[in-house]
Amino acid sequence: MSTVALDRTAVAEAVKRVVIAESRISLHPSAISEREPLSGDRLKVNSLGFVGMLVRLEDDLDITLSDDLFVGRKFHTVGDLVSVVLEAADEGARA
C-alpha cells in the first residue's frame, strides 16, 4: 500500500488519463472536467471498460478499490469516479 498521500488533483489527473485511454481519444487530461459524462459525446466508457479502468487505477495509484465502495452508487461523471477513488485512498491511509 502506498504511503504517498493522494489529493483530489492527483486522483483526478489519474482518472482522466484512464478514461481518456479507455475512450480511445487524444486529449490532454486538462481538457476534461470532472463534470464530463463517462458515457457522452467525448468519453465512451462501457461497463466492461469501467472494470478495466478500476484495475488500472488500482495499479497506477497503488490503492485497493473494495467492492463495498461500489454498492448503491452510480457513476455518471468523471467526478463520481474521482470521489470513490479518493474514498478508497483515504481508507487505505487509515488502515
KESEKE-947206 format. One record per atom (N, C-alpha, C, O): x, y, z; residue in three letters. Coordinates in steps of 0.001 Angstrom, whole numbers, padded with zeros to 6 digits, always signed. Layout:
residues N
XYZALA
...
//
This chain:
residues 95
+000853-001181+000000MET
+000000+000000+000000MET
+000893+001236+000000MET
+001912+001286+000688MET
+000498+002208-000767SER
+001270+003435-000886SER
+001195+004276+000380SER
+000158+004354+001038SER
+002320+004901+000702THR
+002333+005824+001833THR
+002230+007267+001346THR
+002201+008197+002152THR
+002176+007451+000040VAL
+002057+008779-000542VAL
+000598+009220-000460VAL
-000303+008499-000886VAL
+000378+010403+000089ALA
-000979+010929+000183ALA
-001468+011321-001200ALA
-000740+011928-001985ALA
-002696+010966-001480LEU
-003294+011314-002761LEU
-004314+012421-002531LEU
-005235+012272-001729LEU
-004143+013533-003241ASP
-005127+014603-003143ASP
-006036+014557-004365ASP
-005790+013809-005310ASP
-007070+015353-004331ARG
-008066+015322-005401ARG
-007440+015645-006760ARG
-007827+015060-007772ARG
-006498+016551-006792THR
-005858+016920-008061THR
-005119+015732-008671THR
-005244+015468-009867THR
-004350+015017-007851ALA
-003593+013864-008349ALA
-004522+012743-008798ALA
-004305+012123-009839ALA
-005552+012492-008011VAL
-006500+011433-008361VAL
-007273+011805-009626VAL
-007456+010966-010508VAL
-007719+013037-009720ALA
-008451+013484-010909ALA
-007596+013337-012163ALA
-008089+012910-013207ALA
-006341+013683-012063GLU
-005422+013547-013209GLU
-005319+012079-013632GLU
-005387+011773-014822GLU
-005155+011175-012668ALA
-005049+009750-012973ALA
-006347+009223-013589ALA
-006315+008492-014578ALA
-007476+009592-013007VAL
-008772+009140-013527VAL
-008972+009656-014954VAL
-009404+008908-015832VAL
-008666+010902-015180LYS
-008840+011478-016518LYS
-007963+010765-017541LYS
-008411+010487-018653LYS
-006716+010467-017176ARG
-005831+009731-018103ARG
-006439+008383-018463ARG
-006413+007977-019625ARG
-006984+007689-017470VAL
-007536+006352-017691VAL
-008818+006415-018528VAL
-008995+005598-019431VAL
-009706+007359-018250VAL
-010947+007430-019039VAL
-010666+007889-020469VAL
-011361+007478-021398VAL
-009669+008724-020648ILE
-009281+009143-021999ILE
-008739+007943-022777ILE
-009093+007740-023938ILE
-007884+007152-022135ALA
-007338+005958-022793ALA
-008448+004961-023118ALA
-008481+004395-024210ALA
-009351+004751-022170GLU
-010466+003821-022384GLU
-011358+004280-023529GLU
-011882+003454-024276GLU
-011531+005569-023670SER
-012386+006136-024721SER
-011673+006213-026061SER
-012277+006539-027083SER
-010382+005909-026043ARG
-009561+005909-027260ARG
-009619+007251-027992ARG
-009837+007324-029201ARG
-009414+008307-027201ILE
-009365+009648-027781ILE
-008036+010294-027410ILE
-007367+009875-026466ILE
-007671+011309-028161SER
-006433+012035-027896SER
-006765+013402-027323SER
-007017+014357-028057SER
-006761+013477-026011LEU
-006982+014735-025310LEU
-006028+014797-024136LEU
-005626+013768-023592LEU
-005673+015994-023752HIS
-004898+016182-022528HIS
-005888+016108-021370HIS
-007013+016592-021502HIS
-005503+015514-020237PRO
-006420+015428-019091PRO
-007025+016770-018680PRO
-008148+016808-018177PRO
-006310+017855-018884SER
-006850+019168-018505SER
-008044+019580-019374SER
-008785+020497-019020SER
-008224+018904-020506ALA
-009344+019217-021397ALA
-010654+018569-020935ALA
-011718+018845-021489ALA
-010568+017712-019926ILE
-011748+017017-019403ILE
-012068+017570-018017ILE
-011192+017641-017156ILE
-013311+017958-017806SER
-013708+018441-016482SER
-014274+017274-015675SER
-014603+016226-016230SER
-014383+017465-014381GLU
-014973+016425-013539GLU
-016473+016281-013813GLU
-017075+015283-013417GLU
-017067+017235-014468ARG
-018491+017160-014817ARG
-018728+016400-016120ARG
-019875+016165-016501ARG
-017653+016017-016802GLU
-017764+015304-018080GLU
-018434+013942-017866GLU
-018001+013169-017012GLU
-019489+013644-018636PRO
-020128+012323-018524PRO
-019166+011209-018952PRO
-018405+011365-019906PRO
-019214+010100-018240LEU
-018370+008961-018595LEU
-018806+008334-019922LEU
-017999+007744-020641LEU
-020065+008472-020223SER
-020580+007976-021491SER
-021403+009093-022124SER
-022597+009242-021864SER
-020732+009862-022952GLY
-021375+011019-023576GLY
-020786+011274-024940GLY
-020405+010347-025655GLY
-020716+012557-025294ASP
-020209+012930-026612ASP
-018714+012659-026772ASP
-018261+012270-027848ASP
-017941+012867-025685ARG
-016483+012702-025797ARG
-015995+011385-025205ARG
-015236+010659-025847ARG
-016419+011079-024007LEU
-015970+009849-023363LEU
-016949+008726-023655LEU
-018162+008932-023690LEU
-016406+007543-023862LYS
-017225+006372-024201LYS
-016792+005204-023313LYS
-016016+004348-023737LYS
-017296+005176-022089VAL
-016923+004135-021145VAL
-018112+003194-020975VAL
-019187+003609-020540VAL
-017910+001918-021323ASN
-018964+000931-021099ASN
-018658+000139-019825ASN
-017621+000355-019199ASN
-019540-000764-019443SER
-019382-001470-018168SER
-018119-002326-018130SER
-017446-002375-017101SER
-017791-002988-019210LEU
-016571-003798-019238LEU
-015340-002902-019147LEU
-014387-003219-018435LEU
-015362-001799-019860GLY
-014259-000844-019799GLY
-014103-000240-018417GLY
-012990+000044-017975GLY
-015227-000045-017735PHE
-015208+000521-016382PHE
-014426-000393-015449PHE
-013616+000080-014652PHE
-014660-001687-015541VAL
-013947-002645-014692VAL
-012448-002590-014990VAL
-011632-002588-014068VAL
-012089-002547-016252GLY
-010686-002454-016620GLY
-010037-001177-016100GLY
-008879-001184-015682GLY
-010793-000081-016129MET
-010272+001193-015614MET
-009996+001089-014119MET
-008996+001619-013634MET
-010867+000418-013393LEU
-010673+000279-011942LEU
-009392-000481-011641LEU
-008643-000107-010738LEU
-009139-001541-012388VAL
-007912-002323-012194VAL
-006693-001447-012485VAL
-005710-001471-011744VAL
-006768-000689-013554ARG
-005635+000177-013907ARG
-005418+001260-012852ARG
-004276+001565-012507ARG
-006499+001841-012337LEU
-006364+002858-011299LEU
-005766+002268-010028LEU
-004950+002917-009372LEU
-006158+001052-009674GLU
-005559+000396-008509GLU
-004048+000277-008696GLU
-003278+000571-007782GLU
-003630-000155-009882ASP
-002200-000309-010167ASP
-001484+001041-010201ASP
-000429+001207-009588ASP
-002060+001998-010915ASP
-001417+003305-011091ASP
-001269+004070-009774ASP
-000269+004752-009548ASP
-002283+003946-008906LEU
-002292+004724-007666LEU
-001911+003902-006441LEU
-001860+004431-005331LEU
-001645+002621-006632ASP
-001268+001719-005543ASP
-002301+001759-004411ASP
-001971+001963-003242ASP
-003566+001555-004806ILE
-004671+001519-003849ILE
-005503+000270-004114ILE
-005310-000413-005120ILE
-006422-000019-003210THR
-007373-001106-003392THR
-008774-000509-003422THR
-009170+000233-002524THR
-009502-000842-004456LEU
-010888-000387-004587LEU
-011784-001560-004204LEU
-012082-002422-005031LEU
-012204-001584-002958SER
-013005-002709-002472SER
-014407-002667-003067SER
-014925-001604-003407SER
-015005-003844-003182ASP
-016357-003960-003735ASP
-017364-003113-002952ASP
-018312-002585-003534ASP
-017165-002982-001648ASP
-018082-002217-000800ASP
-018231-000768-001249ASP
-019278-000156-001037ASP
-017194-000222-001863LEU
-017244+001175-002305LEU
-018256+001403-003422LEU
-018665+002537-003671LEU
-018659+000332-004090PHE
-019497+000469-005276PHE
-020966+000146-005028PHE
-021811+000379-005892PHE
-021266-000385-003859VAL
-022635-000773-003535VAL
-023542+000456-003479VAL
-023285+001398-002730VAL
-024595+000431-004275GLY
-025580+001502-004269GLY
-025151+002792-004934GLY
-025837+003806-004808GLY
-024042+002780-005634ARG
-023548+004002-006284ARG
-023752+003923-007787ARG
-023761+002851-008392ARG
-023914+005088-008350LYS
-023974+005214-009802LYS
-022861+006156-010227LYS
-022552+007132-009543LYS
-022280+005850-011345PHE
-021160+006629-011854PHE
-021553+007240-013190PHE
-021606+006560-014215PHE
-021824+008527-013156HIS
-022244+009231-014364HIS
-021142+010136-014901HIS
-021033+010336-016110HIS
-020328+010682-014006THR
-019323+011663-014427THR
-017924+011253-013969THR
-017754+010363-013136THR
-016948+011921-014531VAL
-015555+011729-014112VAL
-015435+012009-012615VAL
-014741+011280-011907VAL
-016096+013046-012129GLY
-016044+013407-010716GLY
-016583+012316-009802GLY
-016084+012138-008690GLY
-017602+011580-010260ASP
-018124+010459-009470ASP
-017024+009422-009235ASP
-016871+008905-008128ASP
-016275+009131-010271LEU
-015192+008154-010161LEU
-014050+008705-009313LEU
-013474+007975-008506LEU
-013721+009963-009483VAL
-012672+010596-008673VAL
-013033+010481-007195VAL
-012177+010149-006375VAL
-014269+010748-006853SER
-014700+010706-005453SER
-014539+009326-004832SER
-014077+009213-003697SER
-014910+008284-005549VAL
-014797+006935-004985VAL
-013332+006514-004869VAL
-012965+005814-003925VAL
-012501+006928-005807VAL
-011070+006601-005726VAL
-010453+007323-004527VAL
-009634+006743-003814VAL
-010833+008566-004302LEU
-010345+009309-003130LEU
-010788+008633-001832LEU
-010022+008553-000871LEU
-012017+008154-001816GLU
-012520+007459-000633GLU
-011679+006212-000351GLU
-011329+005934+000796GLU
-011363+005471-001409ALA
-010527+004275-001241ALA
-009130+004639-000751ALA
-008566+003946+000097ALA
-008575+005719-001280ALA
-007250+006154-000860ALA
-007263+006562+000606ALA
-006331+006256+001350ALA
-008326+007256+001021ASP
-008456+007667+002414ASP
-008564+006449+003343ASP
-007948+006413+004408ASP
-009354+005460+002926GLU
-009486+004243+003730GLU
-008153+003506+003834GLU
-007803+002990+004895GLU
-007414+003461+002730GLY
-006114+002805+002744GLY
-005114+003507+003629GLY
-004277+002863+004263GLY
-005193+004834+003678ALA
-004283+005617+004510ALA
-004572+005403+005990ALA
-003668+005474+006823ALA
-005839+005140+006314ARG
-006223+004910+007709ARG
-005941+003494+008166ARG
-005850+003230+009365ARG
-005800+002575+007207ALA
-005585+001155+007569ALA
-004211+000899+008108ALA
-003885-000237+008452ALA
//
